[in-house]
């Protein structure tokens, strides 16, 4: 872990509330966006963010300082999101509309540039909305891996560290998620980015 983060954790463990506020400021946006991408719900993302930092505060003394602080916080975020998704799995999903969809264009590799052809942008928008709907149909772990890889641009080794599993497990989860999406979006199979291939992971 970086020296400055080590010192930050030490200060928190010593009971310095200001240090914890620094940590929150450092990671609050990253935690929120990851939670939002996984749940597709603004209110859930806010609630999850609060819960994540409560857990961080409660368990910071158990954190292994030789590990990556970022990975530890993301792991808590992903696990909290999965718990929320499981609790809501039997409830009808509310689809995102309007401004909520804009956040999905932040880092999504499949979204057309806003300055490109309007028709292509509209088509990409439609496909993105459909993908977001379908992500609620894959397993929580498949969704978390997919979101981290394509919405947050983590590589497989980073995701493996966050979830504390092997890279092969991540590749398998990603493969299954993409295969399920491809099956539902058969009209989009011509796009090379949607090809189900371990080589492209």
MINUFI-375204 format. One record per residue: residue in one letter; x, y, z of N, C-alpha, C in turn. Coordinates in steps of 0.2 Angstrom, whole numbers, plus 5000, padded with zeros to 4 digits. Layout:
// residues N
("A" (X Y Z) (X Y Z) (X Y Z)),
...
// end
This chain:
// residues 201
("X" (5004 4994 5000) (5000 5000 5000) (5004 5006 5000)),
("X" (5002 5012 4997) (5006 5018 4996) (5007 5020 5004)),
("X" (5013 5024 5004) (5015 5026 5011) (5010 5031 5014)),
("X" (5007 5036 5009) (5002 5041 5012) (4996 5037 5014)),
("X" (4994 5032 5011) (4988 5028 5013) (4989 5025 5019)),
("X" (4995 5022 5020) (4997 5019 5026) (4997 5023 5032)),
("X" (4999 5029 5031) (4999 5034 5036) (4991 5036 5038)),
("X" (4987 5037 5032) (4980 5038 5033) (4977 5033 5037)),
("X" (4978 5027 5036) (4975 5021 5039) (4977 5021 5047)),
("X" (4984 5023 5048) (4986 5023 5055) (4983 5029 5059)),
("X" (4982 5034 5055) (4978 5040 5059) (4971 5038 5061)),
("X" (4968 5035 5056) (4961 5033 5057) (4961 5028 5063)),
("X" (4965 5023 5063) (4966 5018 5069) (4967 5021 5075)),
("X" (4971 5027 5075) (4972 5031 5081) (4966 5035 5084)),
("X" (4961 5035 5080) (4955 5038 5082) (4954 5045 5079)),
("X" (4958 5047 5074) (4958 5054 5071) (4952 5054 5066)),
("X" (4946 5057 5068) (4940 5057 5064) (4942 5061 5057)),
("X" (4946 5066 5058) (4948 5070 5052) (4951 5066 5046)),
("X" (4955 5061 5049) (4958 5056 5044) (4953 5052 5040)),
("X" (4948 5050 5044) (4943 5046 5041) (4939 5050 5036)),
("X" (4938 5056 5037) (4934 5061 5033) (4938 5062 5026)),
("X" (4945 5062 5027) (4950 5062 5021) (4949 5056 5017)),
("X" (4948 5050 5020) (4947 5044 5016) (4940 5044 5013)),
("X" (4935 5046 5016) (4929 5047 5013) (4929 5051 5007)),
("X" (4932 5057 5007) (4933 5062 5002) (4937 5059 4996)),
("X" (4942 5054 4998) (4946 5051 4993) (4942 5046 4989)),
("X" (4937 5042 4992) (4934 5037 4989) (4927 5037 4987)),
("X" (4923 5043 4990) (4916 5043 4990) (4913 5043 4983)),
("X" (4916 5046 4978) (4914 5046 4971) (4915 5039 4968)),
("X" (4921 5036 4969) (4922 5030 4966) (4917 5025 4969)),
("X" (4916 5025 4975) (4911 5020 4978) (4904 5021 4976)),
("X" (4902 5027 4975) (4896 5029 4973) (4895 5026 4966)),
("X" (4899 5028 4961) (4898 5026 4954) (4898 5019 4953)),
("X" (4903 5015 4957) (4903 5008 4956) (4896 5005 4959)),
("X" (4894 5008 4964) (4887 5005 4967) (4882 5007 4962)),
("X" (4882 5013 4959) (4877 5015 4954) (4877 5010 4948)),
("X" (4883 5009 4946) (4883 5005 4940) (4881 4998 4941)),
("X" (4882 4995 4947) (4880 4989 4949) (4872 4988 4950)),
("X" (4869 4993 4953) (4862 4993 4955) (4858 4996 4950)),
("X" (4860 5001 4947) (4856 5005 4942) (4851 5010 4946)),
("X" (4852 5011 4952) (4847 5015 4956) (4851 5020 4960)),
("X" (4849 5026 4959) (4853 5032 4963) (4852 5031 4970)),
("X" (4846 5030 4973) (4845 5030 4980) (4849 5024 4983)),
("X" (4848 5018 4979) (4852 5012 4982) (4860 5014 4982)),
("X" (4862 5017 4977) (4869 5019 4977) (4871 5023 4983)),
("X" (4867 5028 4984) (4868 5032 4990) (4868 5029 4997)),
("X" (4863 5024 4997) (4863 5020 5004) (4868 5016 5004)),
("X" (4870 5012 4999) (4876 5008 4999) (4882 5011 5001)),
("X" (4883 5017 4998) (4889 5021 4999) (4890 5023 5007)),
("X" (4884 5025 5010) (4885 5026 5017) (4886 5020 5021)),
("X" (4883 5014 5019) (4884 5008 5022) (4892 5006 5021)),
("X" (4894 5007 5016) (4901 5005 5014) (4906 5008 5019)),
("X" (4905 5015 5020) (4910 5019 5024) (4909 5017 5031)),
("X" (4903 5015 5033) (4901 5013 5040) (4905 5007 5041)),
("X" (4905 5002 5037) (4909 4996 5037) (4916 4997 5037)),
("X" (4919 5002 5033) (4926 5003 5033) (4928 5006 5040)),
("X" (4924 5010 5043) (4926 5013 5049) (4926 5008 5055)),
("X" (4921 5004 5054) (4921 4998 5059) (4926 4993 5059)),
("X" (4929 4992 5053) (4933 4986 5052) (4940 4989 5050)),
("X" (4942 4995 5050) (4948 4998 5048) (4954 4995 5052)),
("X" (4953 4993 5058) (4958 4991 5062) (4960 4983 5060)),
("X" (4956 4980 5057) (4957 4973 5054) (4960 4973 5047)),
("X" (4961 4979 5044) (4963 4979 5038) (4971 4978 5037)),
("X" (4973 4973 5033) (4980 4972 5032) (4983 4977 5028)),
("X" (4988 4980 5032) (4992 4986 5029) (4996 4984 5023)),
("X" (4997 4978 5022) (5001 4976 5016) (4997 4975 5010)),
("X" (4990 4975 5011) (4986 4975 5005) (4984 4982 5002)),
("X" (4980 4982 4997) (4979 4988 4993) (4972 4991 4996)),
("X" (4972 4997 4999) (4967 5000 5002) (4961 5000 4997)),
("X" (4962 5002 4991) (4957 5003 4986) (4954 4996 4985)),
("X" (4957 4991 4984) (4954 4984 4983) (4950 4982 4989)),
("X" (4952 4984 4995) (4948 4982 5001) (4942 4986 5001)),
("X" (4942 4992 4999) (4936 4996 4999) (4931 4994 4994)),
("X" (4934 4993 4988) (4930 4990 4982) (4927 4984 4984)),
("X" (4930 4979 4987) (4928 4973 4989) (4922 4974 4994)),
("X" (4922 4978 4999) (4916 4980 5003) (4911 4982 4999)),
("X" (4912 4987 4994) (4907 4990 4990) (4903 4984 4986)),
("X" (4907 4980 4983) (4904 4975 4978) (4900 4970 4983)),
("X" (4903 4968 4988) (4899 4963 4993) (4892 4966 4995)),
("X" (4893 4973 4997) (4887 4976 4999) (4882 4977 4994)),
("X" (4884 4978 4988) (4879 4978 4982) (4876 4972 4981)),
("X" (4880 4966 4981) (4877 4960 4980) (4872 4958 4985)),
("X" (4873 4960 4991) (4868 4959 4997) (4862 4962 4995)),
("X" (4862 4969 4993) (4856 4973 4991) (4853 4970 4985)),
("X" (4856 4968 4980) (4853 4965 4974) (4850 4958 4976)),
("X" (4852 4954 4980) (4849 4948 4982) (4843 4949 4986)),
("X" (4843 4954 4990) (4837 4956 4994) (4831 4959 4990)),
("X" (4833 4962 4984) (4828 4965 4980) (4827 4961 4974)),
("X" (4830 4955 4973) (4829 4950 4967) (4822 4948 4966)),
("X" (4818 4948 4971) (4811 4946 4969) (4806 4952 4968)),
("X" (4809 4958 4969) (4805 4964 4967) (4806 4966 4960)),
("X" (4801 4969 4957) (4801 4972 4950) (4807 4977 4950)),
("X" (4811 4977 4944) (4816 4982 4943) (4813 4988 4940)),
("X" (4815 4994 4942) (4813 5001 4939) (4819 5002 4934)),
("X" (4817 5003 4928) (4821 5005 4922) (4823 5012 4923)),
("X" (4830 5013 4921) (4832 5020 4921) (4830 5024 4915)),
("X" (4829 5030 4916) (4827 5034 4910) (4830 5041 4911)),
("X" (4830 5045 4905) (4832 5052 4905) (4839 5053 4908)),
("X" (4840 5057 4913) (4847 5059 4915) (4850 5053 4918)),
("X" (4847 5048 4921) (4850 5043 4924) (4855 5039 4919)),
("X" (4852 5039 4913) (4856 5035 4908) (4863 5038 4907)),
("X" (4863 5045 4907) (4869 5049 4906) (4875 5046 4909)),
("X" (4874 5044 4916) (4880 5042 4919) (4883 5036 4916)),
("X" (4879 5032 4913) (4882 5026 4910) (4886 5027 4904)),
("X" (4886 5033 4902) (4891 5035 4896) (4898 5037 4898)),
("X" (4899 5038 4905) (4905 5040 4907) (4911 5036 4905)),
("X" (4911 5030 4905) (4917 5026 4904) (4915 5020 4900)),
("X" (4909 5019 4897) (4906 5013 4894) (4910 5013 4887)),
("X" (4913 5007 4886) (4917 5007 4879) (4912 5006 4873)),
("X" (4906 5004 4875) (4901 5003 4869) (4897 5009 4867)),
("X" (4898 5014 4870) (4894 5020 4869) (4897 5024 4864)),
("X" (4893 5026 4859) (4896 5031 4853) (4897 5037 4856)),
("X" (4902 5041 4853) (4904 5048 4855) (4898 5052 4854)),
("X" (4896 5057 4858) (4891 5061 4858) (4891 5066 4852)),
("X" (4897 5066 4849) (4897 5071 4843) (4897 5067 4836)),
("X" (4896 5060 4837) (4895 5056 4831) (4888 5056 4828)),
("X" (4887 5052 4823) (4881 5052 4819) (4875 5051 4824)),
("X" (4870 5056 4824) (4864 5055 4828) (4861 5049 4828)),
("X" (4860 5046 4822) (4856 5039 4822) (4860 5034 4825)),
("X" (4867 5034 4824) (4871 5029 4828) (4871 5030 4835)),
("X" (4871 5036 4837) (4871 5038 4844) (4864 5035 4847)),
("X" (4859 5036 4844) (4852 5034 4846) (4852 5027 4847)),
("X" (4855 5023 4842) (4855 5016 4842) (4859 5013 4848)),
("X" (4865 5017 4849) (4869 5015 4855) (4866 5016 4861)),
("X" (4862 5021 4862) (4858 5023 4868) (4853 5017 4869)),
("X" (4850 5015 4864) (4845 5010 4864) (4848 5003 4867)),
("X" (4854 5002 4864) (4857 4995 4865) (4860 4996 4873)),
("X" (4862 5002 4875) (4865 5002 4881) (4859 5001 4887)),
("X" (4853 5004 4885) (4847 5003 4890) (4846 4996 4890)),
("X" (4846 4993 4884) (4844 4986 4884) (4849 4982 4889)),
("X" (4855 4983 4888) (4861 4980 4892) (4860 4981 4899)),
("X" (4858 4987 4901) (4857 4988 4908) (4851 4984 4911)),
("X" (4846 4984 4907) (4840 4980 4909) (4842 4972 4910)),
("X" (4846 4970 4905) (4848 4963 4905) (4853 4961 4911)),
("X" (4856 4966 4913) (4861 4965 4918) (4858 4963 4925)),
("X" (4851 4964 4925) (4848 4962 4931) (4846 4955 4931)),
("X" (4847 4952 4925) (4845 4945 4924) (4851 4940 4925)),
("X" (4857 4943 4925) (4863 4938 4926) (4864 4938 4934)),
("X" (4868 4934 4936) (4869 4933 4943) (4873 4939 4946)),
("X" (4872 4940 4953) (4875 4946 4956) (4883 4946 4954)),
("X" (4886 4941 4955) (4894 4941 4954) (4895 4942 4946)),
("X" (4891 4939 4942) (4892 4940 4935) (4892 4948 4933)),
("X" (4886 4951 4936) (4885 4958 4935) (4891 4962 4938)),
("X" (4893 4960 4944) (4899 4964 4947) (4905 4964 4943)),
("X" (4907 4958 4940) (4913 4957 4936) (4912 4961 4930)),
("X" (4906 4961 4927) (4905 4964 4920) (4905 4972 4921)),
("X" (4902 4974 4927) (4902 4981 4928) (4909 4984 4929)),
("X" (4913 4980 4933) (4920 4983 4935) (4924 4982 4928)),
("X" (4923 4977 4924) (4927 4977 4918) (4925 4982 4913)),
("X" (4919 4983 4911) (4917 4987 4906) (4915 4994 4908)),
("X" (4912 4995 4914) (4910 5002 4916) (4915 5005 4920)),
("X" (4919 5002 4923) (4925 5005 4927) (4932 5003 4925)),
("X" (4932 4999 4919) (4938 4998 4916) (4944 4995 4920)),
("X" (4942 4991 4925) (4947 4987 4929) (4949 4981 4924)),
("X" (4955 4979 4925) (4958 4973 4921) (4956 4967 4926)),
("X" (4957 4961 4923) (4955 4955 4926) (4959 4954 4933)),
("X" (4965 4956 4933) (4969 4955 4939) (4967 4959 4944)),
("X" (4965 4965 4943) (4962 4970 4948) (4956 4967 4951)),
("X" (4951 4965 4946) (4945 4962 4949) (4946 4956 4953)),
("X" (4951 4952 4951) (4952 4946 4955) (4955 4948 4962)),
("X" (4959 4953 4963) (4961 4955 4969) (4955 4958 4973)),
("X" (4951 4961 4970) (4945 4964 4974) (4940 4959 4976)),
("X" (4939 4954 4972) (4934 4948 4974) (4938 4943 4977)),
("X" (4945 4943 4978) (4949 4938 4981) (4947 4931 4978)),
("X" (4948 4931 4971) (4947 4924 4968) (4953 4924 4962)),
("X" (4953 4919 4959) (4958 4918 4953) (4956 4922 4947)),
("X" (4961 4924 4943) (4959 4928 4937) (4955 4923 4932)),
("X" (4956 4916 4932) (4952 4912 4928) (4945 4912 4930)),
("X" (4944 4913 4937) (4937 4913 4939) (4934 4920 4936)),
("X" (4937 4925 4936) (4935 4931 4934) (4933 4931 4926)),
("X" (4938 4928 4923) (4937 4927 4915) (4931 4922 4914)),
("X" (4930 4917 4918) (4924 4913 4918) (4917 4917 4919)),
("X" (4917 4921 4924) (4911 4925 4926) (4910 4930 4920)),
("X" (4915 4933 4918) (4914 4938 4913) (4912 4935 4906)),
("X" (4915 4929 4905) (4913 4925 4899) (4905 4923 4899)),
("X" (4903 4921 4905) (4896 4919 4905) (4891 4925 4905)),
("X" (4893 4931 4908) (4889 4937 4908) (4889 4939 4901)),
("X" (4894 4939 4897) (4894 4942 4890) (4890 4937 4886)),
("X" (4891 4930 4887) (4887 4926 4883) (4880 4926 4884)),
("X" (4877 4928 4890) (4870 4929 4891) (4868 4935 4888)),
("X" (4872 4940 4888) (4870 4947 4885) (4870 4946 4877)),
("X" (4875 4942 4875) (4875 4941 4867) (4869 4938 4865)),
("X" (4867 4933 4869) (4861 4929 4867) (4855 4933 4866)),
("X" (4854 4938 4871) (4848 4942 4871) (4849 4948 4866)),
("X" (4855 4950 4864) (4856 4955 4860) (4859 4952 4853)),
("X" (4856 4947 4850) (4858 4944 4844) (4859 4948 4838)),
("X" (4855 4954 4838) (4856 4958 4833) (4862 4962 4833)),
("X" (4866 4962 4839) (4872 4966 4840) (4878 4962 4839)),
("X" (4877 4956 4837) (4883 4951 4837) (4888 4953 4832)),
("X" (4887 4957 4827) (4892 4959 4822) (4897 4964 4825)),
("X" (4896 4967 4831) (4901 4971 4834) (4906 4967 4837)),
("X" (4912 4968 4835) (4918 4964 4838) (4919 4964 4846)),
("X" (4916 4970 4849) (4917 4971 4856) (4912 4966 4860)),
("X" (4907 4964 4856) (4902 4959 4859) (4904 4952 4858)),
("X" (4909 4950 4855) (4911 4943 4853) (4913 4940 4860)),
("X" (4910 4934 4861) (4912 4930 4867) (4918 4927 4866)),
("X" (4924 4929 4869) (4930 4926 4867) (4935 4928 4874)),
("X" (4938 4922 4876) (4942 4923 4881) (4948 4927 4879)),
("X" (4950 4927 4873) (4956 4931 4871) (4955 4938 4872)),
("X" (4949 4941 4871) (4948 4948 4872) (4947 4950 4879)),
("X" (4948 4946 4884) (4947 4948 4891) (4954 4950 4894)),
// end
